[in-house]
Amino acid sequence: MAQTEQAWDWGVDLRDEERAELELLRATVPQLRTELDQAQEALRGCGQRHEEASQALRQLAETRFWGRRRVLAALRQRQLL
C-alpha cells in the first residue's frame, strides 16, 4: 500500500535549477501571450488588407479600358497601389 501512496504523491520537490527554470518559464508566459495577441491582430489586419486588394483587383478587371484611370486613381487614394 505504501507504494501506491508514493505513486500519487504530487508534492515533488524540485532541485534549485529546475525551480529556476520553472520560474523563468512562468515569467515568459505573459510575454508570449502578448506576442501572440499582437500576431493575431497583425493577421487580422493582413486578412482585411488581402480582402481589400482582391476587391480592388476585381473592380479593375471589371472596368472597361476607358474607365480604368478613374478606378486607378481611386485605388491610389485608398493606398492599394
Summary of the structure (lengths in Angstrom):
residues: 81
radius of gyration: 28.3
end to end distance: 75.2
largest distance: 89.7
contacts: 147
relative contact order: 0.06
helix: 81%
strand: 0%
